[in-house]
């Protein structure tokens, strides 16, 4: 038969083929697909010369091993899920960065998603992440839907709830007592003898808990008026400015403004200064979080300091211990807080 009439197999169009496979790597290295698989799963079972050929073939082809197949074989995915309310908020990004650095040193990778302070969205993401069979999960906060808790308990994997504490964590929690920061801030205001207090708070549950505890402690410990501006939105400079305007409209004449974040505190200071009100002479401002800018603005912001990176590291260390089979660590890790006094009060 004339070779011109032999129908040659058509190469698959881009996106239609299987891409580079272990079979491809084996052909290039001159070994079987089984040998390639063995080299990837347990290199000690392959001779150094053969292993070198396989690695060279992998480098030439850009082959990426199927992590899911490896996970099915070993029952470990080396994947850790992490859910945070906001990936742009430095509070959460600092925690996850420190957590990720610790976990990656031990060979784990992080799958990160943003919940947007929404319990329903968190529940959906927990289900989606668990379907990828992560080895463990990092969650922000302790309040989750009932179904989310059921799914996490059924998964039987280490679960870190970070940025808050509770006596009944799903597995273990790392954080501090949010209500206690509010009570400590009110006691600080009393010691400084402010005649009146105002509150500017963002809408998330933990911010509200701090603000409500502040107001309860303020009224419990003595006399003095209070006014509040509570937003359903996240903390921003604009909301800090709007919040202070709202306090003035409600009759705030001078004293300490307790803010649920340093961003709001900075906005309050800007608005007060724009109106010619002396900070801290007439208006004192207390923030939360000790974000990097708090010590660099004028006046420097008095704030509640919590070590976000320390939370991430502590969560990683406890998680690694659990992944290694040691479940003797404490279920509650309270790293506390401190009020750092600067020029805004």
Secondary structure, DSSP 4 states (H G I P E B T S, - for coil): --GGGS-PPPPPPTTTS--S-HHHHHHHHTS-HHHHHHHHH-GGGS-HHHHHHHHHHHHHHT----HHHHHHHHS---EEEEEES-SSSHHHHHHHHHHHHHHHHTT-EEEEEE-TT-HHHHHHHHHHHHTTT-SEEEEESS---HHHHHHHHHHTSEEEEES---SS-SSEEEE--HHHHHHHHHHHHHHTT-SEEEEEE-SSHHHHHHHHHHHHHHHHSS--EEEEEE-SS---HHHHHHHHHHHHHTT--SEEEEESSHHHHHHHHHHHHHTT--TTTTEEEEEES--GGGGTSSSPPEEEE--HHHHHHHHHHHHHHHHTT---S-SEEE---EEE--TT-
